[in-house]
């Protein structure tokens, strides 16, 4: 794994955790799983309100842009977390949500 790939993955973890905390989620976990050359980020929380989940889906499910992987956070800097979360969607290929009786994954 290259240094740039590690930077991108740690930025994704940072953005996810910061967004969750800024939106009142105080109990969640993020795990990283490598499978068949792909990296999966698993965000697990006990519950989430439907409007917040929809907002996350809207922001994350957008076409990936390779240029953002290189320049994205340098251009945005450390501004408002809500605007930074838009960049997160440009760094990931897809998002899937599963709701069970005791968790949202």
C-alpha positions as CSV (number, residue, x, y, z in Angstrom):
1,X,0.0,0.0,0.0
2,X,1.4,3.4,-0.9
3,X,1.7,6.3,1.4
4,X,-0.9,8.2,-0.6
5,X,-3.4,5.4,-0.2
6,X,-2.8,5.3,3.6
7,X,-3.3,9.1,3.7
8,X,-6.6,8.8,1.8
9,X,-7.8,5.9,4.1
10,X,-6.9,7.8,7.3
11,X,-8.7,10.9,5.9
12,X,-11.8,8.9,5.3
13,X,-11.8,7.6,8.9
14,X,-11.2,11.1,10.2
15,X,-14.1,12.5,8.1
16,X,-16.5,9.8,9.2
17,X,-15.7,10.1,12.9
18,X,-15.8,13.9,12.9
19,X,-19.1,14.0,11.0
20,X,-20.7,11.5,13.4
21,X,-19.5,13.5,16.5
22,X,-20.6,16.8,15.0
23,X,-24.0,15.4,14.5
24,X,-24.5,14.0,18.0
25,X,-23.5,10.4,17.5
26,X,-21.6,9.5,20.6
27,X,-21.5,5.8,20.3
28,X,-20.1,4.4,17.1
29,X,-17.2,2.3,15.8
30,X,-15.3,2.3,12.5
31,X,-13.4,-0.7,11.3
32,X,-11.2,-1.2,8.2
33,X,-11.4,-4.5,6.4
34,X,-9.2,-5.4,3.4
35,X,-10.8,-8.0,1.1
36,X,-9.7,-9.0,-2.4
37,X,-7.7,-5.8,-3.1
38,X,-10.5,-3.5,-1.8
39,X,-10.7,-1.6,1.4
40,X,-14.0,-1.6,3.2
41,X,-14.8,1.0,5.9
42,X,-17.5,-0.3,8.3
43,X,-19.3,2.3,10.4
44,X,-21.4,0.7,13.1
45,X,-23.8,2.6,15.3
46,X,-26.8,1.7,17.5
47,X,-29.3,3.9,15.7
48,X,-29.5,6.9,13.5
49,X,-32.3,9.2,12.6
50,X,-33.7,8.8,9.1
51,X,-33.0,12.5,8.0
52,X,-29.3,12.2,9.0
53,X,-28.9,8.8,7.3
54,X,-30.5,10.3,4.1
55,X,-28.1,13.3,4.3
56,X,-25.1,10.9,4.6
57,X,-26.3,8.8,1.6
58,X,-26.8,11.9,-0.5
59,X,-23.3,13.3,0.3
60,X,-21.4,10.0,0.0
61,X,-23.1,8.5,-3.0
62,X,-21.7,10.6,-5.7
63,X,-19.2,9.8,-8.5
64,X,-15.6,9.3,-7.3
65,X,-13.1,11.8,-8.5
66,X,-9.4,10.8,-8.6
67,X,-8.2,14.4,-8.5
68,X,-9.8,14.9,-5.1
69,X,-7.7,12.0,-3.8
70,X,-4.6,14.0,-4.4
71,X,-5.7,17.6,-3.9
72,X,-9.1,17.5,-2.1
73,X,-8.4,18.3,1.5
74,X,-5.5,20.6,0.6
75,X,-8.0,22.8,-1.3
76,X,-10.7,22.7,1.3
77,X,-8.5,22.9,4.4
78,X,-10.0,22.6,7.8
79,X,-13.3,24.4,7.2
80,X,-16.8,23.5,8.2
81,X,-17.2,19.7,8.6
82,X,-20.4,19.6,6.6
83,X,-18.6,20.9,3.5
84,X,-15.7,18.6,4.0
85,X,-18.0,15.6,4.2
86,X,-18.9,16.3,0.6
87,X,-15.3,15.5,-0.3
88,X,-15.6,12.1,1.4
89,X,-18.1,11.1,-1.3
90,X,-15.5,11.9,-3.9
91,X,-13.0,9.5,-2.2
92,X,-15.2,6.4,-2.0
93,X,-16.6,4.1,-4.7
94,X,-19.9,3.2,-3.0
95,X,-21.8,3.1,0.2
96,X,-24.2,0.4,1.5
97,X,-26.4,0.6,4.6
98,X,-27.8,-2.3,6.6
99,X,-30.2,-1.9,9.5
100,X,-30.6,-4.7,12.0
101,X,-32.6,-4.9,15.2
102,X,-29.6,-3.7,17.2
103,X,-27.4,-1.7,14.8
104,X,-27.0,0.3,11.7
105,X,-24.0,-0.8,9.6
